[in-house]
């Protein structure tokens, strides 16, 4: 199962935009940006376990 999350983390890194590089202010982020941040965090945490 860990391999699945590691693969998803790699796909996220390659395809999804990095919000930190764009310097997105979390207090002004849209719902889509917050959902994207939550998704990336969830996958990264599962890949590191």
N, C-alpha and C positions, 0 to 999 in steps of 0.2 A: 504494500500500500504506500510505503514511503517513496518508492520509485515513481509512483503516479504524481505525487505532490512535487517531487523534484523536477519532473518533466513539465508540470504546469507552471512551476516557478520560472523555468527557463523560457517557456513560451510567453509568459507575462513579461519577462525582461525584454524579449525581442520585439513583441508586438504592441504592448500597451505603453502609453506615454508616461514618462516619469514626472510626477507632480512636483517633486523637490527640485528638479533641474529647472522647471518652469517657475519656481518660487511662488507657488500658489499659496495664498493666505487661507488657512483652514477656517478662519472665521467668516470669510467671504466666498468659500467654495460652494459650487452648485451641488445639488443632490447627486448628480451623476458623478462628479469628482469625488464626493464623499463615499459613494458606493464603490467606485474604482479603488480608492484608498483602502477601504475595508476588505475588498476582495484580495488585493495584493498582500495585505497584512495577514489575512487568514491563510492564504496559500504559503506564504513565507514561514509562518509559525509552524504549520504542519510539516513543511519540508525540513525544518531544523530539528524537530523532535526526534 
